[in-house]
Amino acid sequence: MLAETIRNEFPNEKVDFVIGMLKTKDIRRTLDELIPVAHSFTFVDFDHPQAATALELMESCLYNKKRMTNLINDTIILSKENNRKRIVAGSLYLLNRLLT
């Protein structure tokens, strides 16, 4: 649904994703769905007992523009480096961590 929403709301645009997910989710399938609307992926570690590591996420992603970071370096997530949209997705636990 997220990829479809991006296509509808931002036609012909690619977005930069910031992704943190739980190991219990279908990581590969989720990332495959986002690739058609992605410009890049940044995978993050976040504190949750079931969280996949940024490395695990990056290794599951078949897209070539990807990197990892830790939430200690929040400026990578919040800084605006270009005119592309940046979308944080994957886990509500990640979103909660970013808002606290």
C-alpha positions in Angstrom: 0.0 0.0 0.0 2.9 2.4 0.7 4.4 2.0 -2.7 0.9 2.5 -4.3 0.4 5.7 -2.2 3.7 7.1 -3.3 3.0 6.4 -6.9 -0.4 8.2 -6.6 0.7 11.1 -4.5 4.1 11.7 -6.0 3.9 10.5 -9.6 7.2 10.0 -11.4 9.1 10.8 -8.2 11.5 8.5 -6.3 11.9 8.7 -2.6 14.6 8.1 0.0 13.6 5.5 2.5 14.7 5.2 6.1 13.9 1.6 7.1 13.9 -0.2 10.4 12.0 -3.5 10.7 11.3 -6.3 13.1 12.7 -9.7 12.3 9.2 -11.2 12.5 8.2 -9.4 9.2 8.7 -10.5 5.7 11.7 -8.2 5.1 12.7 -9.3 1.6 9.1 -9.0 0.2 8.5 -5.7 1.9 11.7 -4.2 0.4 11.0 -5.7 -3.0 7.6 -3.9 -3.0 9.4 -0.5 -2.3 12.2 -0.8 -4.9 10.1 0.6 -7.8 9.5 3.9 -6.0 12.9 4.1 -4.3 15.8 6.4 -5.0 17.7 5.0 -2.0 17.5 3.1 1.2 19.0 3.9 4.6 18.7 1.0 7.1 18.8 1.7 10.8 19.4 -0.1 14.0 16.9 0.6 16.7 16.4 -0.6 20.2 13.8 -3.4 20.3 14.4 -7.1 21.2 12.9 -8.2 17.9 14.5 -5.6 15.6 16.4 -6.7 12.6 19.9 -5.1 12.5 20.6 -2.5 9.8 23.1 -5.1 8.3 20.5 -7.8 8.1 18.1 -5.4 6.4 20.8 -4.2 4.0 21.8 -7.8 3.1 18.1 -8.5 2.3 17.8 -5.6 0.0 18.4 -6.2 -3.7 18.6 -2.5 -4.6 22.0 -1.0 -5.2 21.7 2.4 -3.6 21.7 1.5 0.1 23.5 2.3 3.3 23.3 1.7 7.0 23.3 4.0 10.1 22.6 3.8 13.8 19.9 6.0 15.4 22.6 7.6 17.4 23.3 9.6 14.2 19.8 11.0 13.8 21.1 13.9 11.7 21.4 11.6 8.7 17.7 10.9 9.0 16.5 14.4 9.7 18.8 16.5 7.4 17.5 17.4 4.0 20.2 16.7 1.4 18.2 17.2 -1.7 14.6 17.8 -2.9 13.5 14.2 -2.7 10.9 13.0 -0.2 12.3 11.0 2.7 10.0 8.4 4.1 10.5 6.6 7.4 8.9 3.2 7.3 9.0 -0.4 8.5 8.1 -0.4 12.2 6.0 1.7 14.5 8.6 1.0 17.1 11.1 2.8 15.0 8.8 5.8 14.6 8.2 5.8 18.3 12.0 5.9 18.9 12.4 8.8 16.5 9.7 10.8 18.2 11.0 10.4 21.8 
